[in-house]
Amino acid sequence: EMWDRVARAIAEVEEPGKREEWERKFRKALEGFKFVPGGRILAGAGTGHKVTYYNCYVIPSPEDSRRGIMENVSLMVEIMSRGGGVGVNLSTLRPRGTYVRGVNGTASGPVSWAEVYSTATGSVIQGGSRRGALMLMLDDDHPDIEEFITVKRDLTKITNANLSVCISDAFMEAVQQDLPWDLKWNGKVYKTVRARDLWELICESAWASGEPGVVFMERVNKRSNTWYCEKINCVNPCGEQPLGPWGVCNLGAINLAAFVEDGAIDFDGLRETVAIAVRFLDNVIEATEYFFKENEQAQRYGIRRIGLGTMGLADMLIKLGIRYGSEKAFEVCDEVYRLIRDEAYRTSALLAKEKGAFPLFDKEKYLQGWFIQRLPEDIRQLIAQHGIRNGFLLTQAPTGTTSLLAGVSSGIEPVFAFTFKRTDRTGTHIVYHELYKKWLEEHPDEPVPDYFVSADQLTPEEHVRMQAVIQQYVDASISKTVNAPRHHTVEQVRTLYRLAYELGCKGITYYRDGSREGVLHKLDDGGRSKQGTGFSGQGAKQAGEAAAGGAEPGSDVAAAVAADPGGLKVTWGRIRPIERPTKLNGFTVRRTTPLGNLYLTLNTFNGHPFELFTQIGKAGSDVAAFTEAIARLVSLAFRSGVDPHEVVEQLRGIGGSRSVGFGPNRVLSVPDAIAQFLDDYLSGKIDRDPVDEVAAGQITVFPTDPAQQAREAVAAARGAASASGPGGGATAGSGPAGNPGPAGNPAGSSGPVQLTIGGIPKAGEPPRITGGNGRHLSMNLCPECGSHALVHEEGCSKCMACGYSEC
């Protein structure tokens, strides 16, 4: 139905006599997800609603005044409220400290105003169904560039925007020659720095926090098809579309995996689908609504930019038995993307013959373009004869949601992981990459071939080289994340950025595993090691280490309050937690929660709860951070004299989006699991004595080979489904029939703990695919569905389970 609706709507702009023909051709391309238009087109076309089909926009830089800035922010919010992402370059704003005559004061600078843009974006998140996506850019010679580069090392700053630096060829030359670099605004030099020092600052910040990204903006303009009529100074939030003011993204993707049959690429089918897709996206320009006349002027009556890209590249290579990032992969990509480029330009030139060239087409100047001069001679002759319908045709966008819809790998990215964990009210399930699962079933006793390579198994250099090969055949730019291991160094980042520039990339987005965890690590190292976490009021009196208000050390909090007729006047704001003794005794219990296994360690002092430690998910993930925060506050309450029963009452019954278990074993959320654990301890249901022995059968040893882990999980899933009989419906990771939960550990059960050896995955958790260096892939908690399937790729975070995207 969706394919019928979309094909019919986009064919409506054709002449009446051609509509039926092109509706049929569009339907053919859409069928089987061979061609996948952008999500806005799929959602809006043919619905009867007046919506835009464009995903992203670049707006003009703000006028250097308070009114100009706020009008610019208002424009951004209007676009975001309709679901569009926005890019804006803030280099027009005067630097921090510049005298402002009208108010007899000084300017706060673009970085300060960037926080305003970010906050406004955050408000749109709260009010709409899709979060706003924002890209903020600053030129490499702006006087505030150093502040801009380092601001997001503090992870609490500008939290709702991506930052990128516009890099010029002159700056890269200054870095190469170790020359001084002037930082200037409005013709005035404010400061001179060493170019290499500024470059080092960019690399250090990218290493520390994943930002800022780098866009080689002078190269973008020099190689622009419309260099003679458009000044590009910004990119969209994901970085694949450099745009001038009021420019828009008109996106669609060819599903490369759909064109592989029996180990060979169907080049004829690919060529046919590219031609249909170009016409489809050109029709979108007429079919969509325009809420700002400036967008319509720049797009429909200006450049008529389309952005045809690809998805499923990694899956195509797997089907061909070729390792992503290998020399053979470079050769195949060269052939495939050359074909896409040539067929797209040939089709657009023939469209110009039929419908006319884009309004700003200038034959002499357009044919002088850097990219156009590298086209085959026959295509250049077509352009010279007929013009060309679209100023730009090609891009490589992130296809997070649409690639999930099509069931293939995203954009030009490698497969992020071949297995991940999905949690719902029936328990935790393993979700497999379809090609990987099929191979395991067909080759149960064979080693996994090297072409099943995940993002973390590739070197950063292989990521960059794949991007560079494809960039040769893309007239716009590419959205791709270079994933680097945790141990990657600043020196290696510097080398990587230089490689991207030398190979002809137009930008680079770098993400080092764990790089956004820095602030959390500092809190963990400082707070936990110095203070520990947790105590009860009775223990405070016995320990003699509390100071409650004006009471002497050794007195109870309750006594201090009782001694003062004003009650809380003495203690309000003056209770300090007691110091942690050097040695404490405790125990650890595992509980099942809707978000996975939760490990709780309770240390006691003189028989009273003193501190609580928790562990769930991966260190640095959202769920781990939230849970640790609860444990710290619970511990603070214990050490400050709060009755532990009161803590239980505060946490008990807190519900999330789903639960696990039934009846008395039902767990509503992680806080509810903590409350149940503390209540069981206080009521004597948990043995307070340490475990001396482990009963036979409680130790489970897992194979160390990740592929073998996956095979056994697949086999177990098939066996469970068979054993459940008709309608059983057991899946990998489901518990016994009638008692959903992780395998071997019924939900809510306090049964025997299954021990693991040497960091092997715990029973009930999915196998984790690791790279050759043993690193585990970093997946985070999805804010939409709660699955541990939120990954960072293509410059954006997206959920592999439900399709949620932050961009």
N, C-alpha and C positions, 0 to 999 in steps of 0.2 A: 504493500500500500504506500509506503514511504517513497519507494522508487517511482511509482506511478504519479504520485502527487508532485514530487519535485520535477520530474521530467516534463510533465504537462505545464507546470508554472513557468519554467525557464524557456520552454518552446513558444510560449505565448507572445514573445517579443518578435518572433519571426513573421515574415509576410504571411497572410492567411493561407496561401497555397502551399507553403512549405512547413506549416506547423505540425501536421500529422507526421511527415517524414522525419523531422528532427526530434519530435517527441519519441518516436520509435528508436532512433539512434541514441538519444540520451538515455533512454530506458535500458538499452542494450549495454551501454558503457557502465551504468550504475549497477546493473544486475551482477550479483556475485561479488560486489565491492571491488570491481576492477578499477573504477574511478570513484573517489570519495570526496565530494565537495566539503567545504568548511562547515563546521557545526552550525553556524548561524543560518547557512543556506538550507541545510537539512531540517532545521527546526522551524524555519519561517516560511519557506517557499510553498505556495499553494494552500496556506492555512486561512487566507483571507484577512490576516492581521497586517497592519501597516508597521512592519518592522524592517530594520536594516539587516542586510546579509553580510556586512563587513565586520570583521573581528577587531581590528586595531586601527588606531589613528595616530598621526603626529600633528600636534597643534603648534601654532607660531610661538616663538620664545616670548616671554612676558615683557611688556614695556617696563622700563626701569622706574617705576613709581609704585606707591602703595595701591593706588587705584588699579594700575595696570596689572599688578600681581594678582590682586583679588579677582579681577575680571577673568584672568587666565585660569585661576583655580576654579572659578564658577563654570567656565567652559569645559574644563576637564571633568568636573562632577556631572555635568549634563550628559556628556558622552558616556561616562561610566554607568550612569543610571540606566542607560539603554544597553548595557552589557559590553561596551567597547573598552579595550585597553588603550592606554594613552602614553605617548612619548613626548618629552619636552626637554629642550636644551636651555639651561639656566644661565648661559654665559653672558646674556645681555644685562644681568644684574650687577650693580657695582659691588666691589669687594668689601669685606668686613672692615669697619673703621673709617670708611670714606665719609667725609663731611657732608651732611645733608642740610642745605641752607634753610629750607622751609621750616624745619623744626629745631634748628640750631642744635643738631645732634649728629650722631654717626650711624652709618648703615650697619645692619646686622649681617649682611652678606648672603650669597645664594645658599650656603649650607643651612643656615638658620631657616630660610624660607622653604628649603626642601622638606623640613619637618612639617611645615604647614601643608604642603602638597600631600605628604604621607598621611597625616592625620585626616585630611579630607577624604583620601582614598579609603581609610579605615572606616569612616562613617558610611561610605557607600556599601562597604562589605556588610555592615549591620543592617542596612535598609533593603538590599536587593537579594536576589536569588543567586547571584554570581559575584564573587569578589572582584573588586576593581584591580586591574593590573597597571602598574605605572613604571615607566622607565625615565630616570632623570640622568641627564648628561651634562658634562662640563668640558670645555676645551682645555687642551694641555698647557696653554699659556695664560690661563686666568689666574690672577693673584691668589685666589682662594683654593687653588687646585690641591695643595697639600692637605688642607683640612677636609676637602671633599674625598680624597683618596683614603684617608684614615678613619673617617667618622664611623663607619660600620664595624670597626674593630670592637666597638661597644655594641653588643647585640641588642641593646634596648633603643638604639637610635635609628630613625628612618626605617621603621620595620615594615612598611607597606609599599616599598619601592625597590626596584633594582637600580643599581648605579653603574654607569660606564663612563670611561674617559674617552674623549675624541682625540685620537692620536694623529699627528701630522707627519708627513714624510720628513719635514725639516727637523722635527724632534728626534725621530729615529736616527737621522744622520748625525745630530748632535750627540746622541748617546754613543753611536759608533765611533765618533771622533773625539769623544770626551771633551765636549765644548760647553761653555756657559750657556744658560737658557734664560731668557728674559720672561718674567711674568708681568703681563701688562693688561690694561683695560682702557678702552676709549683713547688709545694712542699713548697713554702714559705708562712708563715702566715703573712698577711698584717694588720689584725685587728681582734680583738675578741669582739663580741657583745653578748648581752643577747638574747638567742633564742626566748624568748617570745616577746621581743621588735621587732624583725624582723617579727615574725608572725603577730603581731599587725599592723605593717606597711603594710603587704600584705592585711590584712582585711580592713584597713582604705582606701587604694587605690582602692580596688575593690568596696567598698561602694561609694567612691567619683566619680569614673569614669568607673566602670565596668571592669577595668583591673588592674593588670594582672590576667589571669586565672591561675589555679593551676593544674599541672599534677604530680601525685605521681609516678615519673619516676622509682624509685628503685622497687616499687611494680610491675610496668609494666614489668621490666626485670626479676624479680623473677618469675612472672607468665607467662612469654613468652613461647610459644611452642618451639621456636627455640633458647632457652637460651644458648645452647651450641655452636652455630655458628653465632650468630648475636648480636651485641651490639646496643641497641636502645637508642638514645639520643634526639629524637625530634618527634614531631607529625605533621601531615598535618595541613593546616590552620584552618580547622574546628574541629580538635581535636579527630576525631573518629579512626584515624589510626596511632598508634605509629609505627615508621618505622626506620630501620637502614639506613645508607648512600646508596643512589641510590634506595631506596625503592619506590614503587608506589602504588596508590589506584586503585583497580579493582572492581568497585561497581555495585550493583544491589539490588533491594528491592522487597520483597513480599508484595503485597497489602492485608493486613489483612481484610480490610472492604469487600473485594470481596468474602470472605469465610463465610459470615454470611447470613443465609437464615432462615426466619421465627423464628428469635430469638435464633438460635443455630449455633455453629461453625461447618463447614464441615471439620473435621479433616482429613478425607481420601483425600479430594481434596487438602488440605494444604500440606499434606505429599508428594503427587505426584508432586506438583509444586515445592517444595523445592528441590527434587531430580533433576528435570529438570533444575532448576536454577543453581545448583552447576555445572553441566556439561556444561551449557551455559557459565558461567563465566570462567571455566577452558579453554574452547575453545577460549575465547577472548585472552588469553595469546599468543596463536599461531596466531590469526587473525590480531592482531594490528601491526602497524609499530613501530619501535624503532629508535629514532633519536640519542640516545647515547648508545654505546655498553655496558656501565656500567649498565644501566637500564636493558638491555636484560640479562646480565650476572646475576644480582641480582634476577631478576624475573623469566624469562623463564628457565634459567639454574641454578637457585638457590632455592628459597623458594616457588615459584609459589603461591603467596598469592592471595586469593580472599576475597572480602568483601560483603557477603550476609547479608542484613539487612531487615528492614520492613518499611512500611509506612501505614498510615490509622489506626494506633492503636486507636486513640481517636474516630474515626468514628465507629470502630468495637465495642468499649465499649458502644457508644450511641445506636447502633443497638441492643445490648444485654440489654440495660436498666441499665447499670452499671456506677456509677460515677467514673471518672478518679481520682486516688489518694485514693480511698477507699480500705478497707480490701478485699472486693470482687474483686476489680480490681487487687490487688496484687495476689490473688489466680488464677485468669484467666491468667494473664501474666506469672505466674510460669508454668502453664500447656502448654500454647502456645509456649513460648520461649524454654522450655525444649524439646518439640517435634521438633522444628526447629533445635536446636543444634544436637539432636540425629540423625535426618534424614540426615542432612548435613554431619556429620562425617561418618555415615554409607555409604553414597553415595561416598564420597571421597575415602574411603578405598576400595570399590568395583571398583572404577575408577583406583586405583593403580594396582589392579589385572589385569585390562584390558590394561592399558596404561603405567604403571610403576609409582613408587613413585617419589616425588619431589627429585631432585638430591642431596640435602643436608640432606636427611633423614638418621637418625641414630637410628635404632630401640630401642636399649637399652636406649639411652639418651632421645629420644623423649617420650617414655613411662614413663619416670620419671617426665615429665612436670607437673606442678601444676594443670593446667586445664585438661590435659589428664587423670590424676589419678582420676578425678571426673566424667569421662564418665562411662556409664553402662558397665558392664564386657563383654557383648557380642561384643560391639563395640571395646573395647580394644583388645579383642582376634582377631577381624578382622584386626586391625592395626598391631598386632604382626605377623599375618600370611601373609598379603599382603603389608604392608606399608600403606602409605597414599599419595594421589596425591597432596594435598595442605597443606603447613605448617600452614597456618591460613585460616579460612573459614568465620568467622562471625564478623560483625561490626554493628553499628547503626549510619548511616551517615545522615546528613541533606538532605532532598529530596525536596528542595524548588521548583525547576522548574518542576521536574518530578511528584511530588505529585499534583501540579496544573494541569499538563497535565492529570493525572488520575482522578482529581476531588475529592481528599481525603485529610485528614489531613496529616501534614508533619511529617515524621519520627516517633519517639515515643512521640512527643510533644502533649500537649492538643490543642484543638482548640483555636486559639489566639482570635478570635472574631466571633460572629455569624452573625454580619452585618458589612459592611464597605461601604465607599462612593467611587464611581467611577465618575469622571468628564470627559466629552468629549464635543465636540462642540455643542451637542444638550442639554446640561445641566448636572445636577447632578442626579445620579441614586443610588438607594440603591441596594447593592448586598448581597444576603442572603446565609448563609450556607444551603446547599440543605436539609439536614436532619431536620434542625431547621425550615425551611420554610414549609416543608411537615407537620411537627407536628403542627405548628400553624394553618395551613389550616384544619387539621383534628380535632383539639381540640380548637375551637375558644373561648370557655368560661372557659377553665380550667387553673389552675396555671401551670407554666412551671416546669417540674420535675427536680430534682437536678442533673440528669446525663447530662443535658445541662450545663456543667461547663466550663467556659473559663479560660485561663491561669492566669488572674489576680484574679480569685476567689479561686484559690488553694493557700494553704500556701506554703512557700518555702520548708518546711519539707516534704510536700506531693510530691513536685517535686523530691526531692532527694531520697525519698524512692522508688518511681517508677523507677528511674534510677538504684538504687541499686538492686532491684529485677531482672531487665533485665540483669544487668552486670554479674550476676551469670552464665548466659548461653551464654555469648559473649566472645570469646577468644581475640579479639582486645579491642576496647574501644567504647565509646558512645559520640556522639555530641548532647548535650542538654543544653538548657539555663534554669537556675533557675530564674524565674521571681519573683521579690520581690516588695512590695509596696513602695511608696515614703517615708513613715514614718519608714521603716526598719532601725534598728540601727547597729552600728559597732559591738556591743556586739552580736547581733543576727547573723551577718555575721560570726563572730568567731565560734559561736556554730554550724552554718550550715556547715562550712568547716570541723570542727572536726567530725560532723555527717557523712559527705560524706566519710571521711577517715575510720571511724570505721565501716561503713556498707560495705566497700569493693569496693567503686568506684575508678576508675583509674584517674579521673580528675573531675573538676567542673568548669563550667562557670556561673558567677553570673551577673545578670543585675537588678539594682534597678531602678524603674520607675523614669525618670527625672534625672538620675545620670550624663548624659552627657550634662546637661544644665548649669552646674556650672558657667562656664566662662560667658555665656550669662546673667545669673542672676546678676553677679557682674557688668557687663556693664550697665544693666538695672537699678539696684539700684543706682549706682554711677552717671552715665551720665544723666539719665532722671531727677532724683530728684534734682540734683544740678543745671542743666543748662536749663531744659525744652528743647523745640525744635521749632524754627521758627520765622521769621520777614520779613518786607519790608523796603526798603531804606527810604521812606518818614517817616515811623514811627520812624526810628532811629533819625532823626532830631528833631521830635517832642518830643520824650522821653528824649532827651538830655543825653543818657547813652551810646553812642558809642564813640569809640576812633579809628579813621581811620588813620593809619600811624602817621604822626606827627601833625595831626589836633587836636584842642582843643576839649574836651568833649562838646557835643551839636552841633558839626558841622556835615554836611552831608558827606557821602562818596564821592558823586559826587563833592562836593565843595572842598574836600581835593585833589582830582585828578586834578580838574581844576586849583587849586592854584599852581600846580607844572608843569612847562613847560615840564618836562620829562615824564609826564603822569603817568604810572604805577610805576615809580621809587620810589615814595613816599609810595604807598600803597601795592606794591607787597610783600607778606609774612608778612604784618604788620596789616592787618585788623583783628580786634577782634570782635566777636559777642557781641551785647549788653546784659546786664544782664536782667534776667526775672523779671518783676514786681511780687509782691506777689499774686495779684489777677487778673485774666483775664476772659473775657466772651467768650463763644464759643458754638458750636452746633455739633451734631453728625448726620451723614447721612449713610445709608446703600446702597451699590452698589453691583451688581452681577458681578463676574469675572469668568474666566475659572477655577479658583482654589477654588471657593466657595464664600460665602458672605464676603465682605470687609466692615468693619466699619471705617469710617473716622471722626475724631474729629478735627475741625479747631478752634483754639483760635485766637482772634483778639485783636489788640491794636489800639485804636483810628480809628477803621474802616479798618485797614490794616491787612493782614495775618501775624501772629506772630509765631505760632507753629502748627505743624501737628502731630497728633497721629493716628496710625493705628492698627487694630486688625483683624487678619485672621488666621484661623486654630488654632491649639493647641499651647500654650506657649512652647517655646523651640524647635518647629519644624522648618524645613528648610524654609518653606514658610513664617512663622511668622518672622524669623530672617531676611530674605532678604527684606521683606516688611518694617520691622522696620528700617532697614538700610536706605532705600529710604526716609522714613519719617524723620529720623534724619538729613540726608543731605539736604532735602528740607527745614527743619526748620533752619538749619545752614545758608542756603542761604538767607532766609527771614531776619534773625537777623543780617546778614552781609551786607544788603543793596542791594541784587540782586532783580531786577524787577521780580515780580511773573509771569508776562507773559513770561519771558525768561525761567523760570522753566517749565511752561506748554509746551513750544515749545520743550524743551529737552526730555520730557517724552511722548509727544503725538505721537501716531502711532507705538510705540514699540510693536512688535508682538512676540507671543510665538508659541508653537506647535499647538494651537487651539484657538478659540474665542467663545464668546457667543453673542447672539442677532443678529439682522439684521438691515440693513439700518443705520439711524442715532443713533440707540441704540446699535450698535455693539461695543463690548468691546474686544480688542485684547489681553490684558494681564493685570496684576495687575498695572504696571506702567501707562499703557494707561488709566485705570480706575481712577487713581489718577489725571492724567492730565485732564480728562474730568470733574472730580469733581471741581478741582481748576478753570478751565475755566468757568464752570457754575456759580461758586461763583463770579468770577471777572466780568462776563457779566451780573450779576443781575438775573440769572435764578433761584437761590436758595434764598428763603426768609431768610433774615438775622436776623429776629426777632425770639425769642424763641417760642416754641409751648406751648400754655397755656392749651389746652384741647385735649383729645384723642377722636375722633369720635366713636360713637357706632359701634361695629362690627370690630374695629381694634385690640381688645384684644383677643388673642387666648390662652386658658388655656389647657395645655397638661396633660395627665395622668402621674402620677409619676412612675407607674410600667413599667419598661423597656419592659417586654413581651407584655403588653397592647399596648405600643407605636408601637412595631413591628407588632402586629396583625392589628392595624388600618392602618399602612402603607401598609401591604399586601392587606388588603381589599380595600384600596384606589386605589392600583395599578390594582387590578382586575376590579374595577368599572370604572377606567379611560380607560382601554383597551376595556371594553364592550361599553362604551359611545362613543368611537372614531369610532366605526363601522368598516366595512371591510377596512383593510389596514391602520387603524388608527395608530397602533403601539405605543400608549402611554405607558410609563413605570413609575414605581415608581420614583417620584422625577421630572418627566417631567412637564413642564408648560403647559398652554393651547395650543391647536392645532394651529400650525402655528407660535407659539411664544415660542420656547423652553426656559427653564430656570427652576430654582427651583420652586416647587409647590407653587402656591399662590403669586409668585413674578416674573412676566415676566422679561426676561433678559433685562437689561438696564433700567428697570422701576424705577421711583423715587416716586412710589405710597406710600400708607400708610405703615408705619412700623408696623410689627406684633410683639407686645411685648410678653415677656415671664415672667413667675413667678418662682422665686426660683431656677434659674439655669437649668430649663427644656429646652431641645433642642429647638432652634429657628425654626420657620416655614420654611419649605423648606430644613431643614437638616435631615439626616437620624436618626433614633433612635439609641442611643448608649447603648450597653450592658455594664452594670457595675457589679462589684463584690458586695458581701454582704456588704463591707465597703464603697460602694458608689464611688470607684475610677473609673475613665474613662480610657479605654485602650489607650495607647499611640501609635498613628499611625503617620507616617511622610510622607513627600512628596516624591514620587517616581521620581528619576531623569530621568527615561526612559519614563514613560507614564504620569507623573504628578498627578496621583491619590493619595488621602490621604489613602494609603493602604500599606505603607512600615513599616514592623514590624521587631522587633529584636527577633529572636529565633534561637536555635541551633547554637549559637555563630556567627550568621551572620544576616545581614539585607536583607530582600527580599520583593518583592511586591506581595500582594495577588491578585492584579488585572491583571497584565501583565506577571508575572513570573520573572521579573528582579531580579538578585541576585548580591550582592557585592562580593560573594566568588566564 
